[in-house]
Amino acid sequence: MALIYSLHSEILKLLYNRATHVVLFLILVFQTFLANIGASQIVSVGIHATPETNPELAEAIPPIEFLGFDVTLFGVFIMIILGSIYGAE
C-alpha cells in the first residue's frame, strides 16, 4: 500500500510542475498546429503529386500511411527536453 501512495505522490509532483504544463501545451497545441500546416500544404499540392506533375516538388509525397510522422519527431524532442529538466532537478 505504501508503494501506491508513493507513486501517487510522485505523479502529483509531476502534474503540478510548471514544466509539465508547458510541455503538455507544446505537444497538444503546437504539435497539432504544425500537423495542420503540413496537411494543408499537402492538400494544396495534391495527395498524388509527383515532381513530374508539379515542378516545385523536390521529391514525391510519401504514401498516406507515412503522412504525419515528421511532426511526431517534434513531440519526441519535447519529451526529451522534459526528461532532462526532471533529471536536472
PDB file of N, CA, C and O in Angstrom, chain B, residues numbered from 101:
ATOM      1  N   MET B 101       0.815  -1.189   0.000  1.00  0.00           N
ATOM      2  CA  MET B 101       0.000   0.000   0.000  1.00  0.00           C
ATOM      3  C   MET B 101       0.865   1.262   0.000  1.00  0.00           C
ATOM      4  O   MET B 101       0.493   2.285  -0.576  1.00  0.00           O
ATOM      5  N   ALA B 102       2.016   1.173   0.650  1.00  0.00           N
ATOM      6  CA  ALA B 102       2.909   2.328   0.684  1.00  0.00           C
ATOM      7  C   ALA B 102       3.445   2.643  -0.704  1.00  0.00           C
ATOM      8  O   ALA B 102       3.697   3.804  -1.029  1.00  0.00           O
ATOM      9  N   LEU B 103       3.619   1.607  -1.525  1.00  0.00           N
ATOM     10  CA  LEU B 103       4.084   1.821  -2.889  1.00  0.00           C
ATOM     11  C   LEU B 103       3.072   2.631  -3.689  1.00  0.00           C
ATOM     12  O   LEU B 103       3.450   3.510  -4.463  1.00  0.00           O
ATOM     13  N   ILE B 104       1.803   2.341  -3.508  1.00  0.00           N
ATOM     14  CA  ILE B 104       0.756   3.067  -4.236  1.00  0.00           C
ATOM     15  C   ILE B 104       0.732   4.525  -3.808  1.00  0.00           C
ATOM     16  O   ILE B 104       0.599   5.414  -4.649  1.00  0.00           O
ATOM     17  N   TYR B 105       0.859   4.782  -2.506  1.00  0.00           N
ATOM     18  CA  TYR B 105       0.879   6.159  -2.027  1.00  0.00           C
ATOM     19  C   TYR B 105       2.094   6.923  -2.537  1.00  0.00           C
ATOM     20  O   TYR B 105       1.985   8.097  -2.893  1.00  0.00           O
ATOM     21  N   SER B 106       3.231   6.278  -2.573  1.00  0.00           N
ATOM     22  CA  SER B 106       4.433   6.967  -3.059  1.00  0.00           C
ATOM     23  C   SER B 106       4.341   7.224  -4.562  1.00  0.00           C
ATOM     24  O   SER B 106       4.762   8.281  -5.031  1.00  0.00           O
ATOM     25  N   LEU B 107       3.795   6.269  -5.324  1.00  0.00           N
ATOM     26  CA  LEU B 107       3.601   6.507  -6.758  1.00  0.00           C
ATOM     27  C   LEU B 107       2.613   7.636  -6.995  1.00  0.00           C
ATOM     28  O   LEU B 107       2.802   8.462  -7.888  1.00  0.00           O
ATOM     29  N   HIS B 108       1.561   7.666  -6.191  1.00  0.00           N
ATOM     30  CA  HIS B 108       0.569   8.735  -6.327  1.00  0.00           C
ATOM     31  C   HIS B 108       1.192  10.096  -6.039  1.00  0.00           C
ATOM     32  O   HIS B 108       0.919  11.060  -6.753  1.00  0.00           O
ATOM     33  N   SER B 109       2.014  10.187  -5.016  1.00  0.00           N
ATOM     34  CA  SER B 109       2.643  11.473  -4.694  1.00  0.00           C
ATOM     35  C   SER B 109       3.636  11.898  -5.775  1.00  0.00           C
ATOM     36  O   SER B 109       3.754  13.087  -6.071  1.00  0.00           O
ATOM     37  N   GLU B 110       4.346  10.941  -6.364  1.00  0.00           N
ATOM     38  CA  GLU B 110       5.277  11.283  -7.448  1.00  0.00           C
ATOM     39  C   GLU B 110       4.526  11.779  -8.681  1.00  0.00           C
ATOM     40  O   GLU B 110       4.967  12.723  -9.336  1.00  0.00           O
ATOM     41  N   ILE B 111       3.410  11.157  -8.998  1.00  0.00           N
ATOM     42  CA  ILE B 111       2.607  11.600 -10.141  1.00  0.00           C
ATOM     43  C   ILE B 111       2.056  12.996  -9.890  1.00  0.00           C
ATOM     44  O   ILE B 111       2.034  13.826 -10.799  1.00  0.00           O
ATOM     45  N   LEU B 112       1.610  13.263  -8.664  1.00  0.00           N
ATOM     46  CA  LEU B 112       1.115  14.599  -8.346  1.00  0.00           C
ATOM     47  C   LEU B 112       2.224  15.644  -8.448  1.00  0.00           C
ATOM     48  O   LEU B 112       1.982  16.761  -8.907  1.00  0.00           O
ATOM     49  N   LYS B 113       3.444  15.289  -8.021  1.00  0.00           N
ATOM     50  CA  LYS B 113       4.564  16.230  -8.161  1.00  0.00           C
ATOM     51  C   LYS B 113       4.817  16.564  -9.625  1.00  0.00           C
ATOM     52  O   LYS B 113       5.092  17.715  -9.961  1.00  0.00           O
ATOM     53  N   LEU B 114       4.726  15.558 -10.502  1.00  0.00           N
ATOM     54  CA  LEU B 114       4.934  15.807 -11.928  1.00  0.00           C
ATOM     55  C   LEU B 114       3.825  16.663 -12.516  1.00  0.00           C
ATOM     56  O   LEU B 114       4.084  17.549 -13.331  1.00  0.00           O
ATOM     57  N   LEU B 115       2.585  16.401 -12.105  1.00  0.00           N
ATOM     58  CA  LEU B 115       1.458  17.131 -12.681  1.00  0.00           C
ATOM     59  C   LEU B 115       1.420  18.591 -12.249  1.00  0.00           C
ATOM     60  O   LEU B 115       0.973  19.450 -13.010  1.00  0.00           O
ATOM     61  N   TYR B 116       1.881  18.879 -11.042  1.00  0.00           N
ATOM     62  CA  TYR B 116       1.848  20.253 -10.564  1.00  0.00           C
ATOM     63  C   TYR B 116       3.110  21.038 -10.904  1.00  0.00           C
ATOM     64  O   TYR B 116       3.260  22.182 -10.476  1.00  0.00           O
ATOM     65  N   ASN B 117       3.996  20.450 -11.649  1.00  0.00           N
ATOM     66  CA  ASN B 117       5.215  21.128 -12.068  1.00  0.00           C
ATOM     67  C   ASN B 117       4.911  22.020 -13.271  1.00  0.00           C
ATOM     68  O   ASN B 117       4.159  21.623 -14.162  1.00  0.00           O
ATOM     69  N   ARG B 118       5.476  23.199 -13.303  1.00  0.00           N
ATOM     70  CA  ARG B 118       5.223  24.145 -14.399  1.00  0.00           C
ATOM     71  C   ARG B 118       5.758  23.615 -15.727  1.00  0.00           C
ATOM     72  O   ARG B 118       5.152  23.851 -16.772  1.00  0.00           O
ATOM     73  N   ALA B 119       6.870  22.912 -15.703  1.00  0.00           N
ATOM     74  CA  ALA B 119       7.445  22.375 -16.940  1.00  0.00           C
ATOM     75  C   ALA B 119       6.499  21.379 -17.594  1.00  0.00           C
ATOM     76  O   ALA B 119       6.425  21.308 -18.820  1.00  0.00           O
ATOM     77  N   THR B 120       5.777  20.612 -16.789  1.00  0.00           N
ATOM     78  CA  THR B 120       4.816  19.664 -17.350  1.00  0.00           C
ATOM     79  C   THR B 120       3.708  20.396 -18.084  1.00  0.00           C
ATOM     80  O   THR B 120       3.277  19.954 -19.149  1.00  0.00           O
ATOM     81  N   HIS B 121       3.248  21.493 -17.539  1.00  0.00           N
ATOM     82  CA  HIS B 121       2.192  22.259 -18.200  1.00  0.00           C
ATOM     83  C   HIS B 121       2.674  22.845 -19.519  1.00  0.00           C
ATOM     84  O   HIS B 121       1.937  22.841 -20.505  1.00  0.00           O
ATOM     85  N   VAL B 122       3.890  23.341 -19.546  1.00  0.00           N
ATOM     86  CA  VAL B 122       4.438  23.902 -20.783  1.00  0.00           C
ATOM     87  C   VAL B 122       4.594  22.817 -21.838  1.00  0.00           C
ATOM     88  O   VAL B 122       4.261  23.033 -23.003  1.00  0.00           O
ATOM     89  N   VAL B 123       5.095  21.657 -21.443  1.00  0.00           N
ATOM     90  CA  VAL B 123       5.292  20.562 -22.392  1.00  0.00           C
ATOM     91  C   VAL B 123       3.955  20.047 -22.911  1.00  0.00           C
ATOM     92  O   VAL B 123       3.821  19.773 -24.104  1.00  0.00           O
ATOM     93  N   LEU B 124       2.977  19.914 -22.040  1.00  0.00           N
ATOM     94  CA  LEU B 124       1.659  19.478 -22.500  1.00  0.00           C
ATOM     95  C   LEU B 124       1.055  20.472 -23.474  1.00  0.00           C
ATOM     96  O   LEU B 124       0.417  20.074 -24.448  1.00  0.00           O
ATOM     97  N   PHE B 125       1.247  21.774 -23.223  1.00  0.00           N
ATOM     98  CA  PHE B 125       0.763  22.783 -24.163  1.00  0.00           C
ATOM     99  C   PHE B 125       1.459  22.643 -25.510  1.00  0.00           C
ATOM    100  O   PHE B 125       0.809  22.673 -26.555  1.00  0.00           O
ATOM    101  N   LEU B 126       2.776  22.491 -25.487  1.00  0.00           N
ATOM    102  CA  LEU B 126       3.510  22.365 -26.742  1.00  0.00           C
ATOM    103  C   LEU B 126       3.090  21.127 -27.524  1.00  0.00           C
ATOM    104  O   LEU B 126       2.950  21.179 -28.746  1.00  0.00           O
ATOM    105  N   ILE B 127       2.893  20.029 -26.832  1.00  0.00           N
ATOM    106  CA  ILE B 127       2.535  18.797 -27.531  1.00  0.00           C
ATOM    107  C   ILE B 127       1.099  18.849 -28.031  1.00  0.00           C
ATOM    108  O   ILE B 127       0.834  18.490 -29.178  1.00  0.00           O
ATOM    109  N   LEU B 128       0.173  19.288 -27.194  1.00  0.00           N
ATOM    110  CA  LEU B 128      -1.230  19.252 -27.583  1.00  0.00           C
ATOM    111  C   LEU B 128      -1.620  20.358 -28.555  1.00  0.00           C
ATOM    112  O   LEU B 128      -2.429  20.125 -29.453  1.00  0.00           O
ATOM    113  N   VAL B 129      -1.068  21.545 -28.399  1.00  0.00           N
ATOM    114  CA  VAL B 129      -1.478  22.673 -29.234  1.00  0.00           C
ATOM    115  C   VAL B 129      -0.502  22.901 -30.385  1.00  0.00           C
ATOM    116  O   VAL B 129      -0.911  22.930 -31.546  1.00  0.00           O
ATOM    117  N   PHE B 130       0.768  23.062 -30.078  1.00  0.00           N
ATOM    118  CA  PHE B 130       1.723  23.433 -31.121  1.00  0.00           C
ATOM    119  C   PHE B 130       1.981  22.295 -32.099  1.00  0.00           C
ATOM    120  O   PHE B 130       2.115  22.530 -33.300  1.00  0.00           O
ATOM    121  N   GLN B 131       2.053  21.067 -31.600  1.00  0.00           N
ATOM    122  CA  GLN B 131       2.272  19.935 -32.498  1.00  0.00           C
ATOM    123  C   GLN B 131       1.054  19.727 -33.396  1.00  0.00           C
ATOM    124  O   GLN B 131       1.209  19.378 -34.566  1.00  0.00           O
ATOM    125  N   THR B 132      -0.143  19.932 -32.874  1.00  0.00           N
ATOM    126  CA  THR B 132      -1.352  19.848 -33.691  1.00  0.00           C
ATOM    127  C   THR B 132      -1.365  20.943 -34.740  1.00  0.00           C
ATOM    128  O   THR B 132      -1.777  20.713 -35.877  1.00  0.00           O
ATOM    129  N   PHE B 133      -0.918  22.131 -34.367  1.00  0.00           N
ATOM    130  CA  PHE B 133      -0.843  23.242 -35.318  1.00  0.00           C
ATOM    131  C   PHE B 133       0.135  22.928 -36.449  1.00  0.00           C
ATOM    132  O   PHE B 133      -0.159  23.195 -37.615  1.00  0.00           O
ATOM    133  N   LEU B 134       1.293  22.365 -36.113  1.00  0.00           N
ATOM    134  CA  LEU B 134       2.264  22.001 -37.150  1.00  0.00           C
ATOM    135  C   LEU B 134       1.726  20.905 -38.065  1.00  0.00           C
ATOM    136  O   LEU B 134       1.960  20.938 -39.273  1.00  0.00           O
ATOM    137  N   ALA B 135       1.012  19.940 -37.503  1.00  0.00           N
ATOM    138  CA  ALA B 135       0.421  18.878 -38.323  1.00  0.00           C
ATOM    139  C   ALA B 135      -0.631  19.446 -39.256  1.00  0.00           C
ATOM    140  O   ALA B 135      -0.752  19.003 -40.398  1.00  0.00           O
ATOM    141  N   ASN B 136      -1.390  20.417 -38.785  1.00  0.00           N
ATOM    142  CA  ASN B 136      -2.409  21.055 -39.617  1.00  0.00           C
ATOM    143  C   ASN B 136      -1.772  21.824 -40.766  1.00  0.00           C
ATOM    144  O   ASN B 136      -2.284  21.795 -41.885  1.00  0.00           O
ATOM    145  N   ILE B 137      -0.673  22.504 -40.508  1.00  0.00           N
ATOM    146  CA  ILE B 137       0.036  23.224 -41.572  1.00  0.00           C
ATOM    147  C   ILE B 137       0.557  22.247 -42.615  1.00  0.00           C
ATOM    148  O   ILE B 137       0.418  22.486 -43.815  1.00  0.00           O
ATOM    149  N   GLY B 138       1.155  21.149 -42.168  1.00  0.00           N
ATOM    150  CA  GLY B 138       1.665  20.144 -43.102  1.00  0.00           C
ATOM    151  C   GLY B 138       0.565  19.528 -43.938  1.00  0.00           C
ATOM    152  O   GLY B 138       0.737  19.310 -45.137  1.00  0.00           O
ATOM    153  N   ALA B 139      -0.571  19.244 -43.308  1.00  0.00           N
ATOM    154  CA  ALA B 139      -1.688  18.647 -44.045  1.00  0.00           C
ATOM    155  C   ALA B 139      -2.268  19.621 -45.055  1.00  0.00           C
ATOM    156  O   ALA B 139      -2.633  19.219 -46.160  1.00  0.00           O
ATOM    157  N   SER B 140      -2.359  20.893 -44.695  1.00  0.00           N
ATOM    158  CA  SER B 140      -2.905  21.873 -45.643  1.00  0.00           C
ATOM    159  C   SER B 140      -1.969  22.082 -46.828  1.00  0.00           C
ATOM    160  O   SER B 140      -2.434  22.335 -47.940  1.00  0.00           O
ATOM    161  N   GLN B 141      -0.663  21.980 -46.611  1.00  0.00           N
ATOM    162  CA  GLN B 141       0.269  22.092 -47.728  1.00  0.00           C
ATOM    163  C   GLN B 141       0.137  20.908 -48.676  1.00  0.00           C
ATOM    164  O   GLN B 141       0.191  21.073 -49.894  1.00  0.00           O
ATOM    165  N   ILE B 142      -0.036  19.719 -48.117  1.00  0.00           N
ATOM    166  CA  ILE B 142      -0.192  18.537 -48.966  1.00  0.00           C
ATOM    167  C   ILE B 142      -1.502  18.604 -49.731  1.00  0.00           C
ATOM    168  O   ILE B 142      -1.555  18.223 -50.901  1.00  0.00           O
ATOM    169  N   VAL B 143      -2.558  19.083 -49.088  1.00  0.00           N
ATOM    170  CA  VAL B 143      -3.849  19.197 -49.767  1.00  0.00           C
ATOM    171  C   VAL B 143      -3.778  20.229 -50.882  1.00  0.00           C
ATOM    172  O   VAL B 143      -4.395  20.041 -51.931  1.00  0.00           O
ATOM    173  N   SER B 144      -3.038  21.315 -50.680  1.00  0.00           N
ATOM    174  CA  SER B 144      -2.950  22.343 -51.721  1.00  0.00           C
ATOM    175  C   SER B 144      -2.208  21.839 -52.952  1.00  0.00           C
ATOM    176  O   SER B 144      -2.515  22.256 -54.068  1.00  0.00           O
ATOM    177  N   VAL B 145      -1.242  20.955 -52.769  1.00  0.00           N
ATOM    178  CA  VAL B 145      -0.492  20.414 -53.905  1.00  0.00           C
ATOM    179  C   VAL B 145      -1.232  19.235 -54.514  1.00  0.00           C
ATOM    180  O   VAL B 145      -1.282  19.085 -55.735  1.00  0.00           O
ATOM    181  N   GLY B 146      -1.800  18.407 -53.665  1.00  0.00           N
ATOM    182  CA  GLY B 146      -2.482  17.205 -54.120  1.00  0.00           C
ATOM    183  C   GLY B 146      -1.804  15.989 -53.532  1.00  0.00           C
ATOM    184  O   GLY B 146      -0.578  15.933 -53.435  1.00  0.00           O
ATOM    185  N   ILE B 147      -2.602  15.020 -53.142  1.00  0.00           N
ATOM    186  CA  ILE B 147      -2.060  13.860 -52.435  1.00  0.00           C
ATOM    187  C   ILE B 147      -1.219  12.976 -53.344  1.00  0.00           C
ATOM    188  O   ILE B 147      -0.319  12.286 -52.865  1.00  0.00           O
ATOM    189  N   HIS B 148      -1.490  12.982 -54.634  1.00  0.00           N
ATOM    190  CA  HIS B 148      -0.769  12.112 -55.566  1.00  0.00           C
ATOM    191  C   HIS B 148       0.198  12.914 -56.447  1.00  0.00           C
ATOM    192  O   HIS B 148       0.512  12.495 -57.561  1.00  0.00           O
ATOM    193  N   ALA B 149       0.662  14.050 -55.956  1.00  0.00           N
ATOM    194  CA  ALA B 149       1.556  14.892 -56.752  1.00  0.00           C
ATOM    195  C   ALA B 149       2.948  14.269 -56.836  1.00  0.00           C
ATOM    196  O   ALA B 149       3.431  13.658 -55.882  1.00  0.00           O
ATOM    197  N   THR B 150       3.569  14.432 -57.974  1.00  0.00           N
ATOM    198  CA  THR B 150       4.936  13.960 -58.198  1.00  0.00           C
ATOM    199  C   THR B 150       5.760  15.121 -58.732  1.00  0.00           C
ATOM    200  O   THR B 150       5.194  16.119 -59.178  1.00  0.00           O
ATOM    201  N   PRO B 151       7.076  15.015 -58.696  1.00  0.00           N
ATOM    202  CA  PRO B 151       7.898  16.095 -59.251  1.00  0.00           C
ATOM    203  C   PRO B 151       7.667  16.309 -60.752  1.00  0.00           C
ATOM    204  O   PRO B 151       7.922  17.398 -61.267  1.00  0.00           O
ATOM    205  N   GLU B 152       7.188  15.281 -61.450  1.00  0.00           N
ATOM    206  CA  GLU B 152       6.923  15.453 -62.880  1.00  0.00           C
ATOM    207  C   GLU B 152       5.683  16.313 -63.112  1.00  0.00           C
ATOM    208  O   GLU B 152       5.650  17.118 -64.042  1.00  0.00           O
ATOM    209  N   THR B 153       4.660  16.144 -62.265  1.00  0.00           N
ATOM    210  CA  THR B 153       3.431  16.925 -62.442  1.00  0.00           C
ATOM    211  C   THR B 153       3.519  18.294 -61.786  1.00  0.00           C
ATOM    212  O   THR B 153       2.907  19.247 -62.269  1.00  0.00           O
ATOM    213  N   ASN B 154       4.257  18.407 -60.711  1.00  0.00           N
ATOM    214  CA  ASN B 154       4.439  19.688 -60.019  1.00  0.00           C
ATOM    215  C   ASN B 154       5.928  19.963 -59.904  1.00  0.00           C
ATOM    216  O   ASN B 154       6.599  19.341 -59.080  1.00  0.00           O
ATOM    217  N   PRO B 155       6.462  20.870 -60.699  1.00  0.00           N
ATOM    218  CA  PRO B 155       7.911  21.099 -60.680  1.00  0.00           C
ATOM    219  C   PRO B 155       8.440  21.695 -59.368  1.00  0.00           C
ATOM    220  O   PRO B 155       9.643  21.630 -59.115  1.00  0.00           O
ATOM    221  N   GLU B 156       7.571  22.273 -58.533  1.00  0.00           N
ATOM    222  CA  GLU B 156       8.063  22.864 -57.284  1.00  0.00           C
ATOM    223  C   GLU B 156       8.372  21.809 -56.221  1.00  0.00           C
ATOM    224  O   GLU B 156       8.962  22.134 -55.190  1.00  0.00           O
ATOM    225  N   LEU B 157       7.985  20.559 -56.452  1.00  0.00           N
ATOM    226  CA  LEU B 157       8.307  19.484 -55.511  1.00  0.00           C
ATOM    227  C   LEU B 157       9.728  18.980 -55.743  1.00  0.00           C
ATOM    228  O   LEU B 157      10.144  18.769 -56.883  1.00  0.00           O
ATOM    229  N   ALA B 158      10.463  18.793 -54.661  1.00  0.00           N
ATOM    230  CA  ALA B 158      11.808  18.227 -54.777  1.00  0.00           C
ATOM    231  C   ALA B 158      11.755  16.707 -54.843  1.00  0.00           C
ATOM    232  O   ALA B 158      12.592  16.076 -55.488  1.00  0.00           O
ATOM    233  N   GLU B 159      10.763  16.122 -54.170  1.00  0.00           N
ATOM    234  CA  GLU B 159      10.583  14.671 -54.187  1.00  0.00           C
ATOM    235  C   GLU B 159       9.091  14.380 -54.085  1.00  0.00           C
ATOM    236  O   GLU B 159       8.296  15.256 -53.743  1.00  0.00           O
ATOM    237  N   ALA B 160       8.729  13.158 -54.381  1.00  0.00           N
ATOM    238  CA  ALA B 160       7.315  12.782 -54.345  1.00  0.00           C
ATOM    239  C   ALA B 160       6.794  12.767 -52.910  1.00  0.00           C
ATOM    240  O   ALA B 160       7.552  12.540 -51.967  1.00  0.00           O
ATOM    241  N   ILE B 161       5.508  13.008 -52.758  1.00  0.00           N
ATOM    242  CA  ILE B 161       4.875  12.965 -51.443  1.00  0.00           C
ATOM    243  C   ILE B 161       4.828  11.511 -50.984  1.00  0.00           C
ATOM    244  O   ILE B 161       4.474  10.631 -51.767  1.00  0.00           O
ATOM    245  N   PRO B 162       5.179  11.247 -49.728  1.00  0.00           N
ATOM    246  CA  PRO B 162       5.183   9.853 -49.254  1.00  0.00           C
ATOM    247  C   PRO B 162       3.774   9.260 -49.256  1.00  0.00           C
ATOM    248  O   PRO B 162       2.790   9.993 -49.350  1.00  0.00           O
ATOM    249  N   PRO B 163       3.678   7.945 -49.152  1.00  0.00           N
ATOM    250  CA  PRO B 163       2.353   7.315 -49.114  1.00  0.00           C
ATOM    251  C   PRO B 163       1.528   7.802 -47.925  1.00  0.00           C
ATOM    252  O   PRO B 163       2.067   8.325 -46.950  1.00  0.00           O
ATOM    253  N   ILE B 164       0.231   7.621 -48.022  1.00  0.00           N
ATOM    254  CA  ILE B 164      -0.679   8.118 -46.991  1.00  0.00           C
ATOM    255  C   ILE B 164      -0.355   7.516 -45.623  1.00  0.00           C
ATOM    256  O   ILE B 164      -0.544   8.172 -44.599  1.00  0.00           O
ATOM    257  N   GLU B 165       0.123   6.292 -45.599  1.00  0.00           N
ATOM    258  CA  GLU B 165       0.419   5.643 -44.323  1.00  0.00           C
ATOM    259  C   GLU B 165       1.522   6.354 -43.545  1.00  0.00           C
ATOM    260  O   GLU B 165       1.589   6.225 -42.322  1.00  0.00           O
ATOM    261  N   PHE B 166       2.386   7.099 -44.227  1.00  0.00           N
ATOM    262  CA  PHE B 166       3.526   7.736 -43.572  1.00  0.00           C
ATOM    263  C   PHE B 166       3.348   9.238 -43.379  1.00  0.00           C
ATOM    264  O   PHE B 166       4.260   9.900 -42.883  1.00  0.00           O
ATOM    265  N   LEU B 167       2.213   9.786 -43.752  1.00  0.00           N
ATOM    266  CA  LEU B 167       1.994  11.218 -43.573  1.00  0.00           C
ATOM    267  C   LEU B 167       1.822  11.531 -42.088  1.00  0.00           C
ATOM    268  O   LEU B 167       1.125  10.807 -41.377  1.00  0.00           O
ATOM    269  N   GLY B 168       2.439  12.582 -41.629  1.00  0.00           N
ATOM    270  CA  GLY B 168       2.332  12.998 -40.240  1.00  0.00           C
ATOM    271  C   GLY B 168       3.450  12.522 -39.346  1.00  0.00           C
ATOM    272  O   GLY B 168       3.564  12.990 -38.213  1.00  0.00           O
ATOM    273  N   PHE B 169       4.289  11.601 -39.818  1.00  0.00           N
ATOM    274  CA  PHE B 169       5.376  11.121 -38.968  1.00  0.00           C
ATOM    275  C   PHE B 169       6.457  12.179 -38.778  1.00  0.00           C
ATOM    276  O   PHE B 169       7.224  12.092 -37.819  1.00  0.00           O
ATOM    277  N   ASP B 170       6.543  13.160 -39.646  1.00  0.00           N
ATOM    278  CA  ASP B 170       7.545  14.204 -39.471  1.00  0.00           C
ATOM    279  C   ASP B 170       7.212  15.091 -38.277  1.00  0.00           C
ATOM    280  O   ASP B 170       8.119  15.651 -37.660  1.00  0.00           O
ATOM    281  N   VAL B 171       5.948  15.228 -37.941  1.00  0.00           N
ATOM    282  CA  VAL B 171       5.553  16.063 -36.809  1.00  0.00           C
ATOM    283  C   VAL B 171       5.732  15.318 -35.487  1.00  0.00           C
ATOM    284  O   VAL B 171       5.935  15.954 -34.453  1.00  0.00           O
ATOM    285  N   THR B 172       5.663  14.007 -35.496  1.00  0.00           N
ATOM    286  CA  THR B 172       5.827  13.259 -34.245  1.00  0.00           C
ATOM    287  C   THR B 172       7.238  13.393 -33.686  1.00  0.00           C
ATOM    288  O   THR B 172       7.438  13.256 -32.480  1.00  0.00           O
ATOM    289  N   LEU B 173       8.201  13.653 -34.532  1.00  0.00           N
ATOM    290  CA  LEU B 173       9.571  13.865 -34.042  1.00  0.00           C
ATOM    291  C   LEU B 173       9.654  15.101 -33.159  1.00  0.00           C
ATOM    292  O   LEU B 173      10.473  15.157 -32.242  1.00  0.00           O
ATOM    293  N   PHE B 174       8.803  16.100 -33.434  1.00  0.00           N
ATOM    294  CA  PHE B 174       8.762  17.288 -32.587  1.00  0.00           C
ATOM    295  C   PHE B 174       8.317  16.915 -31.177  1.00  0.00           C
ATOM    296  O   PHE B 174       8.877  17.418 -30.203  1.00  0.00           O
ATOM    297  N   GLY B 175       7.323  16.047 -31.053  1.00  0.00           N
ATOM    298  CA  GLY B 175       6.855  15.610 -29.741  1.00  0.00           C
ATOM    299  C   GLY B 175       7.905  14.830 -28.983  1.00  0.00           C
ATOM    300  O   GLY B 175       8.042  14.983 -27.769  1.00  0.00           O
ATOM    301  N   VAL B 176       8.645  13.999 -29.687  1.00  0.00           N
ATOM    302  CA  VAL B 176       9.723  13.236 -29.045  1.00  0.00           C
ATOM    303  C   VAL B 176      10.805  14.186 -28.549  1.00  0.00           C
ATOM    304  O   VAL B 176      11.347  13.996 -27.460  1.00  0.00           O
ATOM    305  N   PHE B 177      11.118  15.196 -29.332  1.00  0.00           N
ATOM    306  CA  PHE B 177      12.122  16.189 -28.938  1.00  0.00           C
ATOM    307  C   PHE B 177      11.693  16.913 -27.664  1.00  0.00           C
ATOM    308  O   PHE B 177      12.503  17.115 -26.760  1.00  0.00           O
ATOM    309  N   ILE B 178      10.425  17.300 -27.591  1.00  0.00           N
ATOM    310  CA  ILE B 178       9.919  17.991 -26.408  1.00  0.00           C
ATOM    311  C   ILE B 178       9.953  17.068 -25.189  1.00  0.00           C
ATOM    312  O   ILE B 178      10.269  17.517 -24.088  1.00  0.00           O
ATOM    313  N   MET B 179       9.634  15.794 -25.371  1.00  0.00           N
ATOM    314  CA  MET B 179       9.667  14.858 -24.247  1.00  0.00           C
ATOM    315  C   MET B 179      11.098  14.627 -23.749  1.00  0.00           C
ATOM    316  O   MET B 179      11.310  14.428 -22.552  1.00  0.00           O
ATOM    317  N   ILE B 180      12.070  14.652 -24.649  1.00  0.00           N
ATOM    318  CA  ILE B 180      13.475  14.531 -24.237  1.00  0.00           C
ATOM    319  C   ILE B 180      13.888  15.739 -23.410  1.00  0.00           C
ATOM    320  O   ILE B 180      14.599  15.603 -22.414  1.00  0.00           O
ATOM    321  N   ILE B 181      13.443  16.914 -23.821  1.00  0.00           N
ATOM    322  CA  ILE B 181      13.746  18.126 -23.056  1.00  0.00           C
ATOM    323  C   ILE B 181      13.105  18.052 -21.674  1.00  0.00           C
ATOM    324  O   ILE B 181      13.727  18.427 -20.680  1.00  0.00           O
ATOM    325  N   LEU B 182      11.856  17.566 -21.605  1.00  0.00           N
ATOM    326  CA  LEU B 182      11.190  17.433 -20.310  1.00  0.00           C
ATOM    327  C   LEU B 182      11.939  16.450 -19.411  1.00  0.00           C
ATOM    328  O   LEU B 182      12.088  16.696 -18.214  1.00  0.00           O
ATOM    329  N   GLY B 183      12.402  15.355 -19.971  1.00  0.00           N
ATOM    330  CA  GLY B 183      13.174  14.397 -19.184  1.00  0.00           C
ATOM    331  C   GLY B 183      14.467  14.990 -18.663  1.00  0.00           C
ATOM    332  O   GLY B 183      14.886  14.687 -17.546  1.00  0.00           O
ATOM    333  N   SER B 184      15.105  15.833 -19.465  1.00  0.00           N
ATOM    334  CA  SER B 184      16.342  16.461 -18.996  1.00  0.00           C
ATOM    335  C   SER B 184      16.068  17.495 -17.910  1.00  0.00           C
ATOM    336  O   SER B 184      16.884  17.678 -17.007  1.00  0.00           O
ATOM    337  N   ILE B 185      14.925  18.169 -17.993  1.00  0.00           N
ATOM    338  CA  ILE B 185      14.564  19.121 -16.934  1.00  0.00           C
ATOM    339  C   ILE B 185      14.315  18.380 -15.629  1.00  0.00           C
ATOM    340  O   ILE B 185      14.782  18.803 -14.571  1.00  0.00           O
ATOM    341  N   TYR B 186      13.577  17.271 -15.705  1.00  0.00           N
ATOM    342  CA  TYR B 186      13.318  16.489 -14.493  1.00  0.00           C
ATOM    343  C   TYR B 186      14.593  15.857 -13.956  1.00  0.00           C
ATOM    344  O   TYR B 186      14.751  15.717 -12.743  1.00  0.00           O
ATOM    345  N   GLY B 187      15.495  15.477 -14.835  1.00  0.00           N
ATOM    346  CA  GLY B 187      16.752  14.892 -14.390  1.00  0.00           C
ATOM    347  C   GLY B 187      17.659  15.895 -13.711  1.00  0.00           C
ATOM    348  O   GLY B 187      18.458  15.528 -12.849  1.00  0.00           O
ATOM    349  N   ALA B 188      17.545  17.165 -14.090  1.00  0.00           N
ATOM    350  CA  ALA B 188      18.390  18.199 -13.502  1.00  0.00           C
ATOM    351  C   ALA B 188      17.895  18.633 -12.126  1.00  0.00           C
ATOM    352  O   ALA B 188      18.642  19.249 -11.366  1.00  0.00           O
ATOM    353  N   GLU B 189      16.660  18.321 -11.805  1.00  0.00           N
ATOM    354  CA  GLU B 189      16.104  18.760 -10.511  1.00  0.00           C
ATOM    355  C   GLU B 189      16.558  17.916  -9.363  1.00  0.00           C
ATOM    356  O   GLU B 189      16.172  18.168  -8.222  1.00  0.00           O
TER     357      GLU B 189
END
